[in-house]
Amino acid sequence: MAKKKASAGGPRGTPALVALDRAGVAFEVMTYQAEPHGDGGYGLTAASALGLDPATVFKTLMARVDGQLTCAIVPVSGHLDLKALAKAVGGKKAEMAPVPDAERATGYVVGGISPLGQKTASPTVIDATAQGLEQVTVSAGARGLQVRLAPADLLRLTRGRYAPIGREGHLP
């Protein structure tokens, strides 16, 4: 995989891409025309637009576990199991973070929240299915901008951990 350098200014210079560039890891930047998401959400829209298997494209969700903001990364083909997330970080109760809290803490807008280069670091949990993949794709910090990298690099850069926090299928 060829390494793409982040450039200052414009969407390619997002904090996520700058963090990847500084870390010196191999990554690939992918862009697509971001349109308002439908019932499938931003992640499925990205997977479809880029012709990628939804099981390899991961969405970044911000939740509160016992009041502490926590970053959860799960395949776009499924949904986050809040009980499993709480257990993964040694908590009791998890709930989705309010959008303004997630945007303020990460510095990104919903639909473009990246697990990389967040304004405020949060405990991070990556769904265990990522371990078996050669590459994963996550938001690069803007709607219409994705980055593909090795799961081990994502784990290291987020200082995260793997746990089975994703569930197949979408919630009604």
MIPALO-946750 format. One record per residue: residue number from 0; x, z, y of N, C-alpha, C in turn. Coordinates in steps of 0.02 Angstrom, whole numbers, plus 50000, padded with zeros to 5 digits. Atoms other than C-alpha are relative to their C-alpha. Layout:
<atoms>
+-----+-------+-------+-------+-------+-------+-------+-------+-------+-------+
:  nr :    nu :    nw :    nv :   cau :   caw :   cav :    cu :    cw :    cv :
+-----+-------+-------+-------+-------+-------+-------+-------+-------+-------+
: NUM :     X :     Z :     Y :     X :     Z :     Y :     X :     Z :     Y :
...
+-----+-------+-------+-------+-------+-------+-------+-------+-------+-------+
</atoms>
This chain:
<atoms>
+-----+-------+-------+-------+-------+-------+-------+-------+-------+-------+
:  nr :    nu :    nw :    nv :   cau :   caw :   cav :    cu :    cw :    cv :
+-----+-------+-------+-------+-------+-------+-------+-------+-------+-------+
:   0 : 50043 : 50000 : 49942 : 50000 : 50000 : 50000 : 50045 : 50000 : 50061 :
:   1 : 49960 : 50004 : 49940 : 50073 : 49951 : 50167 : 49979 : 50054 : 50050 :
:   2 : 50014 : 49949 : 49949 : 50086 : 50082 : 50301 : 49982 : 49964 : 50064 :
:   3 : 50020 : 50027 : 49936 : 49994 : 50040 : 50460 : 50014 : 50052 : 50053 :
:   4 : 49983 : 49952 : 49946 : 50058 : 50121 : 50618 : 49942 : 50008 : 50047 :
:   5 : 50050 : 49986 : 49949 : 49939 : 50204 : 50738 : 50031 : 49981 : 50067 :
:   6 : 49974 : 50017 : 49934 : 49955 : 50143 : 50916 : 49963 : 50041 : 50052 :
:   7 : 50030 : 49961 : 49947 : 49921 : 50236 : 51076 : 49943 : 49962 : 50032 :
:   8 : 50058 : 50031 : 49967 : 49755 : 50203 : 51160 : 49955 : 49966 : 49949 :
:   9 : 50047 : 50033 : 50044 : 49600 : 50130 : 51081 : 49988 : 50040 : 49937 :
:  10 : 50019 : 49963 : 50059 : 49524 : 50183 : 50916 : 50057 : 50008 : 49950 :
:  11 : 49945 : 49995 : 50048 : 49684 : 50150 : 50817 : 50045 : 50060 : 50015 :
:  12 : 49960 : 49942 : 49982 : 49763 : 50295 : 50909 : 49962 : 50065 : 49993 :
:  13 : 50038 : 49939 : 50010 : 49639 : 50424 : 50846 : 50047 : 50056 : 49977 :
:  14 : 49957 : 49945 : 50024 : 49711 : 50597 : 50810 : 50013 : 49996 : 49925 :
:  15 : 49990 : 50007 : 50072 : 49686 : 50561 : 50624 : 50056 : 49951 : 49985 :
:  16 : 49948 : 50050 : 50013 : 49794 : 50405 : 50629 : 50068 : 50022 : 50027 :
:  17 : 49937 : 49973 : 49973 : 49924 : 50488 : 50738 : 50029 : 50051 : 49951 :
:  18 : 49977 : 49950 : 50049 : 49933 : 50632 : 50611 : 50030 : 49965 : 49938 :
:  19 : 49974 : 50037 : 50058 : 49956 : 50508 : 50468 : 50067 : 49968 : 50016 :
:  20 : 49939 : 50033 : 49980 : 50089 : 50413 : 50562 : 50057 : 50050 : 50005 :
:  21 : 49949 : 49948 : 49993 : 50184 : 50572 : 50605 : 50023 : 50027 : 49932 :
:  22 : 49984 : 49974 : 50066 : 50176 : 50629 : 50423 : 50040 : 49951 : 49958 :
:  23 : 49961 : 50051 : 50035 : 50254 : 50466 : 50367 : 49971 : 49980 : 49933 :
:  24 : 50030 : 50019 : 50064 : 50130 : 50437 : 50226 : 49974 : 49928 : 50003 :
:  25 : 50027 : 50068 : 50004 : 50071 : 50267 : 50167 : 49924 : 50003 : 50008 :
:  26 : 50073 : 50003 : 49990 : 49896 : 50223 : 50227 : 49981 : 49930 : 50022 :
:  27 : 50027 : 50064 : 49979 : 49787 : 50073 : 50261 : 49940 : 50012 : 50045 :
:  28 : 50056 : 49995 : 49953 : 49671 : 50059 : 50410 : 49951 : 49944 : 49987 :
:  29 : 50052 : 50050 : 50011 : 49506 : 49970 : 50384 : 49947 : 50008 : 50054 :
:  30 : 50052 : 49998 : 49949 : 49380 : 49925 : 50517 : 49940 : 49959 : 49977 :
:  31 : 50062 : 50036 : 50014 : 49201 : 49866 : 50507 : 49954 : 50010 : 50061 :
:  32 : 50049 : 49994 : 49945 : 49056 : 49840 : 50626 : 49955 : 50059 : 49985 :
:  33 : 50041 : 49940 : 50010 : 48979 : 50012 : 50639 : 49933 : 49990 : 50033 :
:  34 : 50068 : 50006 : 49975 : 48792 : 50000 : 50657 : 49965 : 50066 : 49987 :
:  35 : 50036 : 49938 : 50013 : 48667 : 50141 : 50666 : 49985 : 50007 : 49926 :
:  36 : 50009 : 49990 : 50072 : 48655 : 50217 : 50493 : 49926 : 50003 : 49982 :
:  37 : 50068 : 49997 : 50026 : 48500 : 50199 : 50388 : 49993 : 50060 : 49955 :
:  38 : 50011 : 49943 : 50046 : 48439 : 50311 : 50248 : 50062 : 50018 : 49960 :
:  39 : 49940 : 49987 : 50040 : 48607 : 50293 : 50159 : 50053 : 50038 : 50037 :
:  40 : 49950 : 49964 : 49962 : 48707 : 50374 : 50299 : 50059 : 49956 : 50019 :
:  41 : 49942 : 50037 : 49975 : 48867 : 50322 : 50384 : 50048 : 49981 : 49943 :
:  42 : 49952 : 50012 : 50054 : 48973 : 50335 : 50226 : 49981 : 49942 : 49956 :
:  43 : 50022 : 50056 : 50041 : 48870 : 50217 : 50119 : 50002 : 49935 : 50039 :
:  44 : 49995 : 50059 : 49958 : 48862 : 50096 : 50265 : 50072 : 49975 : 50001 :
:  45 : 49929 : 50019 : 49999 : 49053 : 50099 : 50274 : 50021 : 49970 : 49934 :
:  46 : 49981 : 50025 : 50066 : 49074 : 50075 : 50086 : 49973 : 49929 : 49990 :
:  47 : 50031 : 50065 : 50008 : 48953 : 49928 : 50087 : 50035 : 49948 : 50044 :
:  48 : 49970 : 50048 : 49953 : 49029 : 49845 : 50241 : 50071 : 49982 : 49980 :
:  49 : 49931 : 50012 : 50019 : 49205 : 49861 : 50170 : 50007 : 49975 : 49928 :
:  50 : 49998 : 50023 : 50069 : 49157 : 49809 : 49993 : 50036 : 50048 : 49953 :
:  51 : 49966 : 49950 : 50040 : 49220 : 49972 : 49919 : 49951 : 50036 : 49954 :
:  52 : 50039 : 49960 : 50045 : 49157 : 50073 : 49772 : 49983 : 50066 : 50036 :
:  53 : 50019 : 49938 : 49965 : 49057 : 50218 : 49850 : 50030 : 50064 : 49969 :
:  54 : 49969 : 49941 : 50032 : 49139 : 50338 : 49725 : 50071 : 50012 : 50026 :
:  55 : 49932 : 49993 : 49973 : 49306 : 50307 : 49814 : 50000 : 50011 : 50075 :
:  56 : 50007 : 49988 : 49927 : 49241 : 50327 : 49992 : 49971 : 50070 : 50007 :
:  57 : 50020 : 49930 : 49993 : 49226 : 50508 : 50046 : 49977 : 50015 : 50071 :
:  58 : 50025 : 49979 : 49935 : 49125 : 50584 : 50186 : 50026 : 50070 : 50016 :
:  59 : 49976 : 49936 : 49976 : 49182 : 50731 : 50290 : 49941 : 50038 : 50029 :
:  60 : 50056 : 49959 : 49978 : 49052 : 50867 : 50312 : 50026 : 50068 : 50022 :
:  61 : 49981 : 49934 : 49975 : 49069 : 51027 : 50412 : 49944 : 50049 : 49984 :
:  62 : 50047 : 49948 : 50020 : 48985 : 51182 : 50345 : 50025 : 50068 : 50025 :
:  63 : 49981 : 49931 : 49985 : 48986 : 51367 : 50382 : 49994 : 50039 : 49935 :
:  64 : 50000 : 49957 : 50060 : 49035 : 51480 : 50237 : 50011 : 50071 : 50025 :
:  65 : 49999 : 49931 : 49974 : 48996 : 51661 : 50278 : 50020 : 50000 : 50074 :
:  66 : 49988 : 50004 : 49928 : 49003 : 51608 : 50461 : 50062 : 49962 : 50020 :
:  67 : 49938 : 50035 : 49983 : 49173 : 51520 : 50451 : 49992 : 49925 : 49989 :
:  68 : 50003 : 50072 : 50005 : 49181 : 51334 : 50485 : 50046 : 49976 : 49944 :
:  69 : 49964 : 50024 : 50058 : 49238 : 51243 : 50328 : 49989 : 49925 : 49994 :
:  70 : 50003 : 50072 : 50008 : 49276 : 51059 : 50297 : 49991 : 49983 : 49927 :
:  71 : 50013 : 50021 : 50069 : 49203 : 50980 : 50139 : 50005 : 49924 : 49997 :
:  72 : 49989 : 50072 : 50007 : 49254 : 50807 : 50080 : 49973 : 49979 : 49932 :
:  73 : 50034 : 50019 : 50062 : 49139 : 50727 : 49950 : 49986 : 49925 : 50000 :
:  74 : 50015 : 50072 : 50003 : 49102 : 50550 : 49887 : 49934 : 49984 : 50036 :
:  75 : 50060 : 50020 : 49964 : 48974 : 50456 : 49991 : 49943 : 49983 : 49951 :
:  76 : 50051 : 50016 : 50050 : 48884 : 50414 : 49828 : 49959 : 50061 : 49979 :
:  77 : 50035 : 49939 : 50018 : 48825 : 50594 : 49814 : 49988 : 50045 : 50060 :
:  78 : 50011 : 49952 : 49946 : 48797 : 50752 : 49914 : 50041 : 50063 : 49988 :
:  79 : 49963 : 49937 : 50003 : 48878 : 50919 : 49948 : 49958 : 50055 : 49968 :
:  80 : 50031 : 49942 : 50030 : 48834 : 51067 : 49838 : 50024 : 50061 : 50039 :
:  81 : 49980 : 49945 : 49956 : 48835 : 51210 : 49963 : 50020 : 50063 : 49961 :
:  82 : 49982 : 49941 : 50041 : 48839 : 51346 : 49829 : 50070 : 49992 : 49971 :
:  83 : 49933 : 50012 : 50028 : 48991 : 51265 : 49749 : 50053 : 50004 : 50054 :
:  84 : 49952 : 49995 : 49944 : 49076 : 51252 : 49919 : 50015 : 50073 : 50015 :
:  85 : 49990 : 49929 : 49986 : 49048 : 51437 : 49953 : 50044 : 50031 : 49947 :
:  86 : 49961 : 49972 : 50055 : 49118 : 51481 : 49782 : 50073 : 49977 : 50005 :
:  87 : 49932 : 50028 : 49997 : 49270 : 51367 : 49808 : 50044 : 50035 : 50051 :
:  88 : 49960 : 49965 : 49949 : 49324 : 51465 : 49962 : 49991 : 50076 : 49997 :
:  89 : 50008 : 49928 : 50009 : 49276 : 51636 : 49896 : 49946 : 50031 : 50043 :
:  90 : 50055 : 49975 : 49959 : 49119 : 51650 : 50001 : 49937 : 50010 : 49961 :
:  91 : 50064 : 49988 : 50032 : 48941 : 51696 : 49965 : 49947 : 49950 : 50019 :
:  92 : 50053 : 50044 : 49976 : 48833 : 51583 : 50072 : 50028 : 49945 : 50044 :
:  93 : 49979 : 50058 : 49960 : 48859 : 51409 : 50143 : 49938 : 49965 : 50027 :
:  94 : 50052 : 50041 : 49969 : 48752 : 51306 : 50261 : 50034 : 49947 : 50042 :
:  95 : 49971 : 50052 : 49959 : 48781 : 51146 : 50355 : 50010 : 50026 : 50071 :
:  96 : 49987 : 49979 : 49931 : 48859 : 51174 : 50526 : 49957 : 49958 : 50047 :
:  97 : 50036 : 50039 : 49951 : 48756 : 51123 : 50676 : 50046 : 49945 : 50029 :
:  98 : 49962 : 50057 : 49976 : 48811 : 50953 : 50742 : 50044 : 50017 : 50060 :
:  99 : 49956 : 49985 : 49942 : 48873 : 51019 : 50911 : 50061 : 50042 : 49981 :
: 100 : 49943 : 49959 : 50023 : 48982 : 51148 : 50822 : 50052 : 49958 : 49964 :
: 101 : 49955 : 50044 : 50038 : 49055 : 51018 : 50704 : 50038 : 49954 : 50047 :
: 102 : 49967 : 50046 : 49953 : 49092 : 50897 : 50846 : 50049 : 50036 : 50045 :
: 103 : 49956 : 49961 : 49956 : 49168 : 51030 : 50958 : 50063 : 50021 : 49964 :
: 104 : 49943 : 49976 : 50038 : 49281 : 51100 : 50822 : 50047 : 49945 : 49977 :
: 105 : 49958 : 50054 : 50027 : 49341 : 50933 : 50755 : 50026 : 49954 : 50054 :
: 106 : 49981 : 50048 : 49948 : 49349 : 50832 : 50916 : 49974 : 49930 : 49985 :
: 107 : 50028 : 50064 : 50020 : 49255 : 50691 : 50829 : 49924 : 50002 : 50004 :
: 108 : 50073 : 50004 : 50001 : 49074 : 50629 : 50834 : 49976 : 49990 : 49929 :
: 109 : 50030 : 50009 : 50066 : 48961 : 50635 : 50682 : 49999 : 49925 : 49983 :
: 110 : 49994 : 50070 : 50021 : 48984 : 50475 : 50583 : 50071 : 49976 : 50008 :
: 111 : 49930 : 50016 : 49991 : 49167 : 50475 : 50632 : 50044 : 50061 : 49992 :
: 112 : 49960 : 49939 : 50010 : 49224 : 50650 : 50585 : 50051 : 49987 : 49944 :
: 113 : 49946 : 50007 : 50049 : 49391 : 50638 : 50497 : 50024 : 50068 : 49978 :
: 114 : 49971 : 49936 : 50021 : 49467 : 50776 : 50392 : 50071 : 50008 : 50028 :
: 115 : 49932 : 50001 : 49974 : 49633 : 50731 : 50475 : 50000 : 50004 : 50076 :
: 116 : 49992 : 49998 : 49927 : 49689 : 50773 : 50651 : 49944 : 50037 : 50036 :
: 117 : 50054 : 49962 : 49968 : 49547 : 50894 : 50686 : 50028 : 50046 : 50054 :
: 118 : 49980 : 49957 : 49945 : 49556 : 50993 : 50847 : 50016 : 50071 : 49977 :
: 119 : 49992 : 49933 : 50028 : 49537 : 51158 : 50754 : 50002 : 49994 : 49924 :
: 120 : 49994 : 50003 : 50074 : 49599 : 51171 : 50575 : 49950 : 50047 : 49968 :
: 121 : 50047 : 49960 : 50039 : 49471 : 51235 : 50451 : 50021 : 49998 : 49927 :
: 122 : 49988 : 50005 : 50072 : 49484 : 51279 : 50268 : 49968 : 49935 : 49975 :
: 123 : 50023 : 50066 : 50023 : 49463 : 51113 : 50177 : 49996 : 49998 : 49924 :
: 124 : 50010 : 50008 : 50072 : 49393 : 51076 : 50004 : 49983 : 49927 : 49988 :
: 125 : 50010 : 50070 : 50019 : 49403 : 50903 : 49927 : 49969 : 50000 : 49930 :
: 126 : 50032 : 50002 : 50065 : 49287 : 50861 : 49783 : 50051 : 49981 : 49947 :
: 127 : 49951 : 50008 : 50054 : 49383 : 50867 : 49619 : 50004 : 49928 : 49973 :
: 128 : 49997 : 50070 : 50025 : 49338 : 50685 : 49578 : 50055 : 49961 : 50034 :
: 129 : 49947 : 50035 : 49964 : 49469 : 50631 : 49706 : 50065 : 50001 : 49960 :
: 130 : 49938 : 49993 : 50037 : 49607 : 50692 : 49590 : 50013 : 49942 : 49952 :
: 131 : 49993 : 50054 : 50049 : 49575 : 50551 : 49466 : 50006 : 49931 : 50031 :
: 132 : 49998 : 50064 : 49966 : 49583 : 50414 : 49597 : 50071 : 49984 : 50025 :
: 133 : 49935 : 50021 : 49972 : 49734 : 50313 : 49651 : 49999 : 50005 : 50076 :
: 134 : 50009 : 49997 : 49927 : 49667 : 50303 : 49829 : 49930 : 50023 : 50017 :
: 135 : 50066 : 49982 : 49973 : 49525 : 50377 : 49930 : 49996 : 49972 : 50071 :
: 136 : 50011 : 50025 : 49932 : 49449 : 50315 : 50091 : 49959 : 50052 : 50037 :
: 137 : 50035 : 49951 : 49958 : 49396 : 50434 : 50230 : 49997 : 49973 : 50071 :
: 138 : 50004 : 50021 : 49930 : 49348 : 50418 : 50412 : 50068 : 50010 : 50033 :
: 139 : 49938 : 49996 : 49962 : 49494 : 50385 : 50527 : 49989 : 50028 : 50069 :
: 140 : 50013 : 49967 : 49937 : 49410 : 50473 : 50672 : 49956 : 49963 : 50049 :
: 141 : 50046 : 50037 : 49957 : 49289 : 50345 : 50743 : 49952 : 49962 : 49955 :
: 142 : 50048 : 50041 : 50038 : 49133 : 50257 : 50682 : 50029 : 49930 : 49996 :
: 143 : 49973 : 50067 : 50010 : 49186 : 50091 : 50608 : 50074 : 49999 : 49984 :
: 144 : 49928 : 49995 : 50013 : 49362 : 50152 : 50568 : 50012 : 50046 : 49940 :
: 145 : 49986 : 49962 : 50062 : 49416 : 50208 : 50394 : 50074 : 49995 : 49984 :
: 146 : 49930 : 50002 : 50022 : 49583 : 50248 : 50316 : 50002 : 50014 : 49925 :
: 147 : 49992 : 49991 : 50072 : 49635 : 50232 : 50134 : 50070 : 50029 : 49988 :
: 148 : 49937 : 49968 : 50015 : 49771 : 50345 : 50065 : 49997 : 50034 : 49932 :
: 149 : 49998 : 49964 : 50064 : 49827 : 50438 : 49910 : 49966 : 50068 : 50007 :
: 150 : 50033 : 49935 : 49996 : 49721 : 50592 : 49872 : 50050 : 50058 : 50008 :
: 151 : 49950 : 49947 : 49993 : 49879 : 50697 : 49857 : 50023 : 50007 : 50072 :
: 152 : 49981 : 49997 : 49929 : 49926 : 50651 : 50036 : 49944 : 50032 : 50041 :
: 153 : 50057 : 49970 : 49966 : 49751 : 50696 : 50096 : 49999 : 50075 : 49989 :
: 154 : 49999 : 49929 : 50017 : 49762 : 50862 : 50006 : 50055 : 50037 : 50039 :
: 155 : 49943 : 49968 : 49967 : 49933 : 50902 : 50079 : 49989 : 50004 : 50076 :
: 156 : 50007 : 50002 : 49928 : 49892 : 50850 : 50257 : 49943 : 50044 : 50026 :
: 157 : 50056 : 49956 : 49979 : 49729 : 50949 : 50263 : 50013 : 50072 : 49978 :
: 158 : 49986 : 49934 : 50030 : 49809 : 51097 : 50172 : 49939 : 50024 : 49960 :
: 159 : 50062 : 49987 : 50036 : 49655 : 51086 : 50063 : 50011 : 50020 : 49928 :
: 160 : 50000 : 49985 : 50072 : 49611 : 51122 : 49884 : 49946 : 49956 : 49968 :
: 161 : 50050 : 50037 : 50037 : 49515 : 51028 : 49751 : 49951 : 50049 : 49968 :
: 162 : 50051 : 49962 : 50034 : 49352 : 51096 : 49682 : 49940 : 49954 : 49988 :
: 163 : 50058 : 50042 : 50014 : 49194 : 51022 : 49605 : 49942 : 50018 : 50048 :
: 164 : 50051 : 49984 : 49948 : 49087 : 51027 : 49764 : 49950 : 49944 : 50011 :
: 165 : 50046 : 50056 : 49991 : 49001 : 50858 : 49754 : 49951 : 49995 : 49942 :
: 166 : 50050 : 50012 : 50051 : 48843 : 50815 : 49659 : 49977 : 49928 : 50007 :
: 167 : 50023 : 50070 : 50000 : 48784 : 50642 : 49609 : 49931 : 49993 : 50031 :
: 168 : 50066 : 50016 : 49971 : 48637 : 50562 : 49698 : 49991 : 50030 : 50069 :
: 169 : 50014 : 49978 : 49932 : 48563 : 50590 : 49868 : 49941 : 50048 : 50001 :
: 170 : 50057 : 49955 : 49991 : 48450 : 50729 : 49924 : 49942 : 49962 : 50031 :
: 171 : 50059 : 50034 : 49970 : 48273 : 50675 : 49969 : 49997 : 50010 : 50075 :
+-----+-------+-------+-------+-------+-------+-------+-------+-------+-------+
</atoms>
